[in-house]
Amino acid sequence: LEFAVQMNCHGCADAVRAALDAAPDVKLLELRPQEQSVLVETTAAAERVRELLENSGCRAVLKGMGGSSE
């Protein structure tokens, strides 16, 4: 899943990382604060991941999703 996440400072990126690290079913693949983009691999619903991201204090919107080749 790829999310657009409003990260206005380095602290925002740290908060996003902490929120996702606390979820055992979410694996952070890429965190790009300059592009305001977060890429994760998960078995959780997209809405659940969006809630985790927004619990960090940043607004988040799902940009896209793709399936696994496995």
mmCIF file of the N, C-alpha and C atoms, coordinates in Angstrom:
data_MODEL
# 
_entry.id   MODEL 
# 
loop_
_atom_site.group_PDB 
_atom_site.id 
_atom_site.type_symbol 
_atom_site.label_atom_id 
_atom_site.label_alt_id 
_atom_site.label_comp_id 
_atom_site.label_asym_id 
_atom_site.label_entity_id 
_atom_site.label_seq_id 
_atom_site.pdbx_PDB_ins_code 
_atom_site.Cartn_x 
_atom_site.Cartn_y 
_atom_site.Cartn_z 
_atom_site.occupancy 
_atom_site.B_iso_or_equiv 
_atom_site.pdbx_formal_charge 
_atom_site.auth_seq_id 
_atom_site.auth_comp_id 
_atom_site.auth_asym_id 
_atom_site.auth_atom_id 
_atom_site.pdbx_PDB_model_num 
ATOM 1   N N  . LEU A 1 1  ? 0.847  -1.178  0.000  1.00 0.00 ? 1  LEU A N  1 
ATOM 2   C CA . LEU A 1 1  ? 0.000  0.000   0.000  1.00 0.00 ? 1  LEU A CA 1 
ATOM 3   C C  . LEU A 1 1  ? 0.884  1.230   0.000  1.00 0.00 ? 1  LEU A C  1 
ATOM 4   N N  . GLU A 1 2  ? 0.486  2.242   -0.745 1.00 0.00 ? 2  GLU A N  1 
ATOM 5   C CA . GLU A 1 2  ? 1.202  3.508   -0.730 1.00 0.00 ? 2  GLU A CA 1 
ATOM 6   C C  . GLU A 1 2  ? 0.255  4.597   -0.247 1.00 0.00 ? 2  GLU A C  1 
ATOM 7   N N  . PHE A 1 3  ? 0.751  5.383   0.701  1.00 0.00 ? 3  PHE A N  1 
ATOM 8   C CA . PHE A 1 3  ? -0.033 6.466   1.272  1.00 0.00 ? 3  PHE A CA 1 
ATOM 9   C C  . PHE A 1 3  ? 0.664  7.801   1.057  1.00 0.00 ? 3  PHE A C  1 
ATOM 10  N N  . ALA A 1 4  ? -0.134 8.829   0.814  1.00 0.00 ? 4  ALA A N  1 
ATOM 11  C CA . ALA A 1 4  ? 0.350  10.205  0.864  1.00 0.00 ? 4  ALA A CA 1 
ATOM 12  C C  . ALA A 1 4  ? 0.137  10.650  2.304  1.00 0.00 ? 4  ALA A C  1 
ATOM 13  N N  . VAL A 1 5  ? 1.213  11.074  2.972  1.00 0.00 ? 5  VAL A N  1 
ATOM 14  C CA . VAL A 1 5  ? 1.140  11.428  4.384  1.00 0.00 ? 5  VAL A CA 1 
ATOM 15  C C  . VAL A 1 5  ? 1.750  12.811  4.580  1.00 0.00 ? 5  VAL A C  1 
ATOM 16  N N  . GLN A 1 6  ? 1.004  13.715  5.205  1.00 0.00 ? 6  GLN A N  1 
ATOM 17  C CA . GLN A 1 6  ? 1.507  15.059  5.463  1.00 0.00 ? 6  GLN A CA 1 
ATOM 18  C C  . GLN A 1 6  ? 2.547  15.002  6.577  1.00 0.00 ? 6  GLN A C  1 
ATOM 19  N N  . MET A 1 7  ? 3.808  15.073  6.182  1.00 0.00 ? 7  MET A N  1 
ATOM 20  C CA . MET A 1 7  ? 4.907  15.088  7.149  1.00 0.00 ? 7  MET A CA 1 
ATOM 21  C C  . MET A 1 7  ? 5.621  16.428  6.996  1.00 0.00 ? 7  MET A C  1 
ATOM 22  N N  . ASN A 1 8  ? 5.421  17.310  7.968  1.00 0.00 ? 8  ASN A N  1 
ATOM 23  C CA . ASN A 1 8  ? 5.947  18.668  7.867  1.00 0.00 ? 8  ASN A CA 1 
ATOM 24  C C  . ASN A 1 8  ? 7.309  18.849  8.511  1.00 0.00 ? 8  ASN A C  1 
ATOM 25  N N  . CYS A 1 9  ? 7.778  17.847  9.251  1.00 0.00 ? 9  CYS A N  1 
ATOM 26  C CA . CYS A 1 9  ? 9.068  17.981  9.935  1.00 0.00 ? 9  CYS A CA 1 
ATOM 27  C C  . CYS A 1 9  ? 9.662  16.588  10.157 1.00 0.00 ? 9  CYS A C  1 
ATOM 28  N N  . HIS A 1 10 ? 10.912 16.554  10.625 1.00 0.00 ? 10 HIS A N  1 
ATOM 29  C CA . HIS A 1 10 ? 11.569 15.273  10.899 1.00 0.00 ? 10 HIS A CA 1 
ATOM 30  C C  . HIS A 1 10 ? 10.833 14.510  12.003 1.00 0.00 ? 10 HIS A C  1 
ATOM 31  N N  . GLY A 1 11 ? 10.271 15.247  12.954 1.00 0.00 ? 11 GLY A N  1 
ATOM 32  C CA . GLY A 1 11 ? 9.514  14.624  14.037 1.00 0.00 ? 11 GLY A CA 1 
ATOM 33  C C  . GLY A 1 11 ? 8.287  13.888  13.526 1.00 0.00 ? 11 GLY A C  1 
ATOM 34  N N  . CYS A 1 12 ? 7.676  14.421  12.464 1.00 0.00 ? 12 CYS A N  1 
ATOM 35  C CA . CYS A 1 12 ? 6.508  13.754  11.870 1.00 0.00 ? 12 CYS A CA 1 
ATOM 36  C C  . CYS A 1 12 ? 6.910  12.393  11.308 1.00 0.00 ? 12 CYS A C  1 
ATOM 37  N N  . ALA A 1 13 ? 8.029  12.350  10.606 1.00 0.00 ? 13 ALA A N  1 
ATOM 38  C CA . ALA A 1 13 ? 8.501  11.087  10.036 1.00 0.00 ? 13 ALA A CA 1 
ATOM 39  C C  . ALA A 1 13 ? 8.806  10.082  11.149 1.00 0.00 ? 13 ALA A C  1 
ATOM 40  N N  . ASP A 1 14 ? 9.406  10.558  12.233 1.00 0.00 ? 14 ASP A N  1 
ATOM 41  C CA . ASP A 1 14 ? 9.687  9.677   13.372 1.00 0.00 ? 14 ASP A CA 1 
ATOM 42  C C  . ASP A 1 14 ? 8.398  9.141   13.986 1.00 0.00 ? 14 ASP A C  1 
ATOM 43  N N  . ALA A 1 15 ? 7.367  9.993   14.084 1.00 0.00 ? 15 ALA A N  1 
ATOM 44  C CA . ALA A 1 15 ? 6.082  9.582   14.651 1.00 0.00 ? 15 ALA A CA 1 
ATOM 45  C C  . ALA A 1 15 ? 5.408  8.536   13.762 1.00 0.00 ? 15 ALA A C  1 
ATOM 46  N N  . VAL A 1 16 ? 5.497  8.726   12.445 1.00 0.00 ? 16 VAL A N  1 
ATOM 47  C CA . VAL A 1 16 ? 4.926  7.758   11.499 1.00 0.00 ? 16 VAL A CA 1 
ATOM 48  C C  . VAL A 1 16 ? 5.646  6.415   11.649 1.00 0.00 ? 16 VAL A C  1 
ATOM 49  N N  . ARG A 1 17 ? 6.971  6.452   11.698 1.00 0.00 ? 17 ARG A N  1 
ATOM 50  C CA . ARG A 1 17 ? 7.751  5.217   11.845 1.00 0.00 ? 17 ARG A CA 1 
ATOM 51  C C  . ARG A 1 17 ? 7.368  4.491   13.136 1.00 0.00 ? 17 ARG A C  1 
ATOM 52  N N  . ALA A 1 18 ? 7.257  5.227   14.236 1.00 0.00 ? 18 ALA A N  1 
ATOM 53  C CA . ALA A 1 18 ? 6.900  4.626   15.526 1.00 0.00 ? 18 ALA A CA 1 
ATOM 54  C C  . ALA A 1 18 ? 5.506  4.006   15.489 1.00 0.00 ? 18 ALA A C  1 
ATOM 55  N N  . ALA A 1 19 ? 4.553  4.696   14.862 1.00 0.00 ? 19 ALA A N  1 
ATOM 56  C CA . ALA A 1 19 ? 3.178  4.188   14.783 1.00 0.00 ? 19 ALA A CA 1 
ATOM 57  C C  . ALA A 1 19 ? 3.128  2.881   14.002 1.00 0.00 ? 19 ALA A C  1 
ATOM 58  N N  . LEU A 1 20 ? 3.879  2.803   12.907 1.00 0.00 ? 20 LEU A N  1 
ATOM 59  C CA . LEU A 1 20 ? 3.865  1.588   12.090 1.00 0.00 ? 20 LEU A CA 1 
ATOM 60  C C  . LEU A 1 20 ? 4.670  0.468   12.743 1.00 0.00 ? 20 LEU A C  1 
ATOM 61  N N  . ASP A 1 21 ? 5.767  0.810   13.417 1.00 0.00 ? 21 ASP A N  1 
ATOM 62  C CA . ASP A 1 21 ? 6.572  -0.214  14.098 1.00 0.00 ? 21 ASP A CA 1 
ATOM 63  C C  . ASP A 1 21 ? 5.782  -0.899  15.207 1.00 0.00 ? 21 ASP A C  1 
ATOM 64  N N  . ALA A 1 22 ? 4.796  -0.204  15.779 1.00 0.00 ? 22 ALA A N  1 
ATOM 65  C CA . ALA A 1 22 ? 3.991  -0.762  16.865 1.00 0.00 ? 22 ALA A CA 1 
ATOM 66  C C  . ALA A 1 22 ? 2.964  -1.779  16.359 1.00 0.00 ? 22 ALA A C  1 
ATOM 67  N N  . ALA A 1 23 ? 2.749  -1.836  15.050 1.00 0.00 ? 23 ALA A N  1 
ATOM 68  C CA . ALA A 1 23 ? 1.764  -2.754  14.472 1.00 0.00 ? 23 ALA A CA 1 
ATOM 69  C C  . ALA A 1 23 ? 2.495  -3.973  13.903 1.00 0.00 ? 23 ALA A C  1 
ATOM 70  N N  . PRO A 1 24 ? 2.315  -5.156  14.498 1.00 0.00 ? 24 PRO A N  1 
ATOM 71  C CA . PRO A 1 24 ? 3.058  -6.337  14.052 1.00 0.00 ? 24 PRO A CA 1 
ATOM 72  C C  . PRO A 1 24 ? 2.702  -6.813  12.648 1.00 0.00 ? 24 PRO A C  1 
ATOM 73  N N  . ASP A 1 25 ? 1.521  -6.451  12.148 1.00 0.00 ? 25 ASP A N  1 
ATOM 74  C CA . ASP A 1 25 ? 1.100  -6.915  10.824 1.00 0.00 ? 25 ASP A CA 1 
ATOM 75  C C  . ASP A 1 25 ? 1.402  -5.898  9.722  1.00 0.00 ? 25 ASP A C  1 
ATOM 76  N N  . VAL A 1 26 ? 2.186  -4.859  10.036 1.00 0.00 ? 26 VAL A N  1 
ATOM 77  C CA . VAL A 1 26 ? 2.534  -3.835  9.050  1.00 0.00 ? 26 VAL A CA 1 
ATOM 78  C C  . VAL A 1 26 ? 4.053  -3.742  8.957  1.00 0.00 ? 26 VAL A C  1 
ATOM 79  N N  . LYS A 1 27 ? 4.572  -3.874  7.740  1.00 0.00 ? 27 LYS A N  1 
ATOM 80  C CA . LYS A 1 27 ? 6.015  -3.762  7.502  1.00 0.00 ? 27 LYS A CA 1 
ATOM 81  C C  . LYS A 1 27 ? 6.276  -2.494  6.690  1.00 0.00 ? 27 LYS A C  1 
ATOM 82  N N  . LEU A 1 28 ? 7.044  -1.575  7.264  1.00 0.00 ? 28 LEU A N  1 
ATOM 83  C CA . LEU A 1 28 ? 7.393  -0.335  6.579  1.00 0.00 ? 28 LEU A CA 1 
ATOM 84  C C  . LEU A 1 28 ? 8.456  -0.636  5.533  1.00 0.00 ? 28 LEU A C  1 
ATOM 85  N N  . LEU A 1 29 ? 8.158  -0.334  4.261  1.00 0.00 ? 29 LEU A N  1 
ATOM 86  C CA . LEU A 1 29 ? 9.111  -0.574  3.181  1.00 0.00 ? 29 LEU A CA 1 
ATOM 87  C C  . LEU A 1 29 ? 9.875  0.699   2.838  1.00 0.00 ? 29 LEU A C  1 
ATOM 88  N N  . GLU A 1 30 ? 9.162  1.820   2.724  1.00 0.00 ? 30 GLU A N  1 
ATOM 89  C CA . GLU A 1 30 ? 9.795  3.097   2.391  1.00 0.00 ? 30 GLU A CA 1 
ATOM 90  C C  . GLU A 1 30 ? 9.100  4.224   3.135  1.00 0.00 ? 30 GLU A C  1 
ATOM 91  N N  . LEU A 1 31 ? 9.916  5.135   3.659  1.00 0.00 ? 31 LEU A N  1 
ATOM 92  C CA . LEU A 1 31 ? 9.411  6.344   4.314  1.00 0.00 ? 31 LEU A CA 1 
ATOM 93  C C  . LEU A 1 31 ? 10.154 7.507   3.668  1.00 0.00 ? 31 LEU A C  1 
ATOM 94  N N  . ARG A 1 32 ? 9.436  8.306   2.869  1.00 0.00 ? 32 ARG A N  1 
ATOM 95  C CA . ARG A 1 32 ? 10.051 9.414   2.141  1.00 0.00 ? 32 ARG A CA 1 
ATOM 96  C C  . ARG A 1 32 ? 9.391  10.732  2.546  1.00 0.00 ? 32 ARG A C  1 
ATOM 97  N N  . PRO A 1 33 ? 9.914  11.378  3.585  1.00 0.00 ? 33 PRO A N  1 
ATOM 98  C CA . PRO A 1 33 ? 9.297  12.619  4.075  1.00 0.00 ? 33 PRO A CA 1 
ATOM 99  C C  . PRO A 1 33 ? 9.258  13.739  3.027  1.00 0.00 ? 33 PRO A C  1 
ATOM 100 N N  . GLN A 1 34 ? 10.318 13.871  2.217  1.00 0.00 ? 34 GLN A N  1 
ATOM 101 C CA . GLN A 1 34 ? 10.342 14.942  1.215  1.00 0.00 ? 34 GLN A CA 1 
ATOM 102 C C  . GLN A 1 34 ? 9.221  14.775  0.195  1.00 0.00 ? 34 GLN A C  1 
ATOM 103 N N  . GLU A 1 35 ? 8.936  13.533  -0.177 1.00 0.00 ? 35 GLU A N  1 
ATOM 104 C CA . GLU A 1 35 ? 7.854  13.247  -1.131 1.00 0.00 ? 35 GLU A CA 1 
ATOM 105 C C  . GLU A 1 35 ? 6.512  13.060  -0.421 1.00 0.00 ? 35 GLU A C  1 
ATOM 106 N N  . GLN A 1 36 ? 6.530  13.097  0.899  1.00 0.00 ? 36 GLN A N  1 
ATOM 107 C CA . GLN A 1 36 ? 5.353  12.854  1.735  1.00 0.00 ? 36 GLN A CA 1 
ATOM 108 C C  . GLN A 1 36 ? 4.678  11.545  1.347  1.00 0.00 ? 36 GLN A C  1 
ATOM 109 N N  . SER A 1 37 ? 5.505  10.496  1.289  1.00 0.00 ? 37 SER A N  1 
ATOM 110 C CA . SER A 1 37 ? 5.048  9.189   0.836  1.00 0.00 ? 37 SER A CA 1 
ATOM 111 C C  . SER A 1 37 ? 5.490  8.091   1.801  1.00 0.00 ? 37 SER A C  1 
ATOM 112 N N  . VAL A 1 38 ? 4.596  7.137   2.034  1.00 0.00 ? 38 VAL A N  1 
ATOM 113 C CA . VAL A 1 38 ? 4.880  5.979   2.878  1.00 0.00 ? 38 VAL A CA 1 
ATOM 114 C C  . VAL A 1 38 ? 4.430  4.733   2.124  1.00 0.00 ? 38 VAL A C  1 
ATOM 115 N N  . LEU A 1 39 ? 5.328  3.756   2.042  1.00 0.00 ? 39 LEU A N  1 
ATOM 116 C CA . LEU A 1 39 ? 5.033  2.499   1.366  1.00 0.00 ? 39 LEU A CA 1 
ATOM 117 C C  . LEU A 1 39 ? 5.128  1.377   2.395  1.00 0.00 ? 39 LEU A C  1 
ATOM 118 N N  . VAL A 1 40 ? 4.067  0.574   2.518  1.00 0.00 ? 40 VAL A N  1 
ATOM 119 C CA . VAL A 1 40 ? 4.041  -0.516  3.488  1.00 0.00 ? 40 VAL A CA 1 
ATOM 120 C C  . VAL A 1 40 ? 3.586  -1.814  2.835  1.00 0.00 ? 40 VAL A C  1 
ATOM 121 N N  . GLU A 1 41 ? 3.962  -2.915  3.480  1.00 0.00 ? 41 GLU A N  1 
ATOM 122 C CA . GLU A 1 41 ? 3.461  -4.241  3.119  1.00 0.00 ? 41 GLU A CA 1 
ATOM 123 C C  . GLU A 1 41 ? 2.685  -4.727  4.336  1.00 0.00 ? 41 GLU A C  1 
ATOM 124 N N  . THR A 1 42 ? 1.473  -5.220  4.110  1.00 0.00 ? 42 THR A N  1 
ATOM 125 C CA . THR A 1 42 ? 0.644  -5.578  5.255  1.00 0.00 ? 42 THR A CA 1 
ATOM 126 C C  . THR A 1 42 ? -0.427 -6.601  4.891  1.00 0.00 ? 42 THR A C  1 
ATOM 127 N N  . THR A 1 43 ? -0.904 -7.284  5.917  1.00 0.00 ? 43 THR A N  1 
ATOM 128 C CA . THR A 1 43 ? -2.072 -8.152  5.765  1.00 0.00 ? 43 THR A CA 1 
ATOM 129 C C  . THR A 1 43 ? -3.300 -7.450  6.338  1.00 0.00 ? 43 THR A C  1 
ATOM 130 N N  . ALA A 1 44 ? -3.094 -6.279  6.943  1.00 0.00 ? 44 ALA A N  1 
ATOM 131 C CA . ALA A 1 44 ? -4.200 -5.511  7.531  1.00 0.00 ? 44 ALA A CA 1 
ATOM 132 C C  . ALA A 1 44 ? -4.946 -4.745  6.439  1.00 0.00 ? 44 ALA A C  1 
ATOM 133 N N  . ALA A 1 45 ? -6.160 -4.347  6.755  1.00 0.00 ? 45 ALA A N  1 
ATOM 134 C CA . ALA A 1 45 ? -6.956 -3.546  5.822  1.00 0.00 ? 45 ALA A CA 1 
ATOM 135 C C  . ALA A 1 45 ? -6.327 -2.166  5.646  1.00 0.00 ? 45 ALA A C  1 
ATOM 136 N N  . ALA A 1 46 ? -6.508 -1.594  4.460  1.00 0.00 ? 46 ALA A N  1 
ATOM 137 C CA . ALA A 1 46 ? -5.960 -0.269  4.162  1.00 0.00 ? 46 ALA A CA 1 
ATOM 138 C C  . ALA A 1 46 ? -6.460 0.777   5.159  1.00 0.00 ? 46 ALA A C  1 
ATOM 139 N N  . GLU A 1 47 ? -7.719 0.668   5.541  1.00 0.00 ? 47 GLU A N  1 
ATOM 140 C CA . GLU A 1 47 ? -8.295 1.633   6.492  1.00 0.00 ? 47 GLU A CA 1 
ATOM 141 C C  . GLU A 1 47 ? -7.593 1.541   7.843  1.00 0.00 ? 47 GLU A C  1 
ATOM 142 N N  . ARG A 1 48 ? -7.242 0.346   8.263  1.00 0.00 ? 48 ARG A N  1 
ATOM 143 C CA . ARG A 1 48 ? -6.512 0.152   9.530  1.00 0.00 ? 48 ARG A CA 1 
ATOM 144 C C  . ARG A 1 48 ? -5.140 0.835   9.471  1.00 0.00 ? 48 ARG A C  1 
ATOM 145 N N  . VAL A 1 49 ? -4.439 0.700   8.361  1.00 0.00 ? 49 VAL A N  1 
ATOM 146 C CA . VAL A 1 49 ? -3.123 1.331   8.212  1.00 0.00 ? 49 VAL A CA 1 
ATOM 147 C C  . VAL A 1 49 ? -3.275 2.845   8.180  1.00 0.00 ? 49 VAL A C  1 
ATOM 148 N N  . ARG A 1 50 ? -4.304 3.342   7.503  1.00 0.00 ? 50 ARG A N  1 
ATOM 149 C CA . ARG A 1 50 ? -4.544 4.784   7.470  1.00 0.00 ? 50 ARG A CA 1 
ATOM 150 C C  . ARG A 1 50 ? -4.785 5.314   8.882  1.00 0.00 ? 50 ARG A C  1 
ATOM 151 N N  . GLU A 1 51 ? -5.540 4.567   9.681  1.00 0.00 ? 51 GLU A N  1 
ATOM 152 C CA . GLU A 1 51 ? -5.786 4.972   11.070 1.00 0.00 ? 51 GLU A CA 1 
ATOM 153 C C  . GLU A 1 51 ? -4.486 5.017   11.869 1.00 0.00 ? 51 GLU A C  1 
ATOM 154 N N  . LEU A 1 52 ? -3.626 4.024   11.669 1.00 0.00 ? 52 LEU A N  1 
ATOM 155 C CA . LEU A 1 52 ? -2.328 4.021   12.353 1.00 0.00 ? 52 LEU A CA 1 
ATOM 156 C C  . LEU A 1 52 ? -1.532 5.268   11.982 1.00 0.00 ? 52 LEU A C  1 
ATOM 157 N N  . LEU A 1 53 ? -1.514 5.573   10.696 1.00 0.00 ? 53 LEU A N  1 
ATOM 158 C CA . LEU A 1 53 ? -0.776 6.748   10.232 1.00 0.00 ? 53 LEU A CA 1 
ATOM 159 C C  . LEU A 1 53 ? -1.346 8.026   10.832 1.00 0.00 ? 53 LEU A C  1 
ATOM 160 N N  . GLU A 1 54 ? -2.664 8.141   10.852 1.00 0.00 ? 54 GLU A N  1 
ATOM 161 C CA . GLU A 1 54 ? -3.280 9.361   11.376 1.00 0.00 ? 54 GLU A CA 1 
ATOM 162 C C  . GLU A 1 54 ? -3.152 9.448   12.890 1.00 0.00 ? 54 GLU A C  1 
ATOM 163 N N  . ASN A 1 55 ? -3.008 8.312   13.575 1.00 0.00 ? 55 ASN A N  1 
ATOM 164 C CA . ASN A 1 55 ? -2.762 8.327   15.017 1.00 0.00 ? 55 ASN A CA 1 
ATOM 165 C C  . ASN A 1 55 ? -1.398 8.928   15.344 1.00 0.00 ? 55 ASN A C  1 
ATOM 166 N N  . SER A 1 56 ? -0.520 9.007   14.345 1.00 0.00 ? 56 SER A N  1 
ATOM 167 C CA . SER A 1 56 ? 0.793  9.629   14.545 1.00 0.00 ? 56 SER A CA 1 
ATOM 168 C C  . SER A 1 56 ? 0.683  11.150  14.527 1.00 0.00 ? 56 SER A C  1 
ATOM 169 N N  . GLY A 1 57 ? -0.501 11.657  14.180 1.00 0.00 ? 57 GLY A N  1 
ATOM 170 C CA . GLY A 1 57 ? -0.706 13.104  14.130 1.00 0.00 ? 57 GLY A CA 1 
ATOM 171 C C  . GLY A 1 57 ? -0.618 13.677  12.729 1.00 0.00 ? 57 GLY A C  1 
ATOM 172 N N  . CYS A 1 58 ? -0.444 12.810  11.729 1.00 0.00 ? 58 CYS A N  1 
ATOM 173 C CA . CYS A 1 58 ? -0.326 13.256  10.336 1.00 0.00 ? 58 CYS A CA 1 
ATOM 174 C C  . CYS A 1 58 ? -1.549 12.798  9.541  1.00 0.00 ? 58 CYS A C  1 
ATOM 175 N N  . ARG A 1 59 ? -2.010 13.660  8.636  1.00 0.00 ? 59 ARG A N  1 
ATOM 176 C CA . ARG A 1 59 ? -3.113 13.261  7.761  1.00 0.00 ? 59 ARG A CA 1 
ATOM 177 C C  . ARG A 1 59 ? -2.585 12.303  6.701  1.00 0.00 ? 59 ARG A C  1 
ATOM 178 N N  . ALA A 1 60 ? -3.405 11.298  6.345  1.00 0.00 ? 60 ALA A N  1 
ATOM 179 C CA . ALA A 1 60 ? -2.969 10.280  5.389  1.00 0.00 ? 60 ALA A CA 1 
ATOM 180 C C  . ALA A 1 60 ? -4.086 9.924   4.420  1.00 0.00 ? 60 ALA A C  1 
ATOM 181 N N  . VAL A 1 61 ? -3.692 9.652   3.164  1.00 0.00 ? 61 VAL A N  1 
ATOM 182 C CA . VAL A 1 61 ? -4.628 9.256   2.118  1.00 0.00 ? 61 VAL A CA 1 
ATOM 183 C C  . VAL A 1 61 ? -4.012 8.095   1.353  1.00 0.00 ? 61 VAL A C  1 
ATOM 184 N N  . LEU A 1 62 ? -4.784 7.064   1.100  1.00 0.00 ? 62 LEU A N  1 
ATOM 185 C CA . LEU A 1 62 ? -4.313 5.930   0.313  1.00 0.00 ? 62 LEU A CA 1 
ATOM 186 C C  . LEU A 1 62 ? -4.111 6.367   -1.133 1.00 0.00 ? 62 LEU A C  1 
ATOM 187 N N  . LYS A 1 63 ? -2.900 6.164   -1.667 1.00 0.00 ? 63 LYS A N  1 
ATOM 188 C CA . LYS A 1 63 ? -2.606 6.509   -3.053 1.00 0.00 ? 63 LYS A CA 1 
ATOM 189 C C  . LYS A 1 63 ? -2.790 5.325   -3.981 1.00 0.00 ? 63 LYS A C  1 
ATOM 190 N N  . GLY A 1 64 ? -2.411 4.126   -3.503 1.00 0.00 ? 64 GLY A N  1 
ATOM 191 C CA . GLY A 1 64 ? -2.532 2.968   -4.365 1.00 0.00 ? 64 GLY A CA 1 
ATOM 192 C C  . GLY A 1 64 ? -2.174 1.690   -3.644 1.00 0.00 ? 64 GLY A C  1 
ATOM 193 N N  . MET A 1 65 ? -2.497 0.574   -4.309 1.00 0.00 ? 65 MET A N  1 
ATOM 194 C CA . MET A 1 65 ? -2.189 -0.730  -3.738 1.00 0.00 ? 65 MET A CA 1 
ATOM 195 C C  . MET A 1 65 ? -1.853 -1.695  -4.855 1.00 0.00 ? 65 MET A C  1 
ATOM 196 N N  . GLY A 1 66 ? -1.072 -2.696  -4.506 1.00 0.00 ? 66 GLY A N  1 
ATOM 197 C CA . GLY A 1 66 ? -0.706 -3.721  -5.461 1.00 0.00 ? 66 GLY A CA 1 
ATOM 198 C C  . GLY A 1 66 ? -0.659 -5.060  -4.765 1.00 0.00 ? 66 GLY A C  1 
ATOM 199 N N  . GLY A 1 67 ? -0.741 -6.104  -5.541 1.00 0.00 ? 67 GLY A N  1 
ATOM 200 C CA . GLY A 1 67 ? -0.717 -7.448  -4.982 1.00 0.00 ? 67 GLY A CA 1 
ATOM 201 C C  . GLY A 1 67 ? 0.688  -7.996  -4.918 1.00 0.00 ? 67 GLY A C  1 
ATOM 202 N N  . SER A 1 68 ? 0.847  -9.063  -4.201 1.00 0.00 ? 68 SER A N  1 
ATOM 203 C CA . SER A 1 68 ? 2.122  -9.748  -4.071 1.00 0.00 ? 68 SER A CA 1 
ATOM 204 C C  . SER A 1 68 ? 2.279  -10.718 -5.237 1.00 0.00 ? 68 SER A C  1 
ATOM 205 N N  . SER A 1 69 ? 3.511  -10.917 -5.682 1.00 0.00 ? 69 SER A N  1 
ATOM 206 C CA . SER A 1 69 ? 3.758  -11.871 -6.752 1.00 0.00 ? 69 SER A CA 1 
ATOM 207 C C  . SER A 1 69 ? 3.900  -13.288 -6.214 1.00 0.00 ? 69 SER A C  1 
ATOM 208 N N  . GLU A 1 70 ? 3.811  -13.442 -4.897 1.00 0.00 ? 70 GLU A N  1 
ATOM 209 C CA . GLU A 1 70 ? 3.961  -14.766 -4.283 1.00 0.00 ? 70 GLU A CA 1 
ATOM 210 C C  . GLU A 1 70 ? 2.629  -15.448 -4.146 1.00 0.00 ? 70 GLU A C  1 
# 
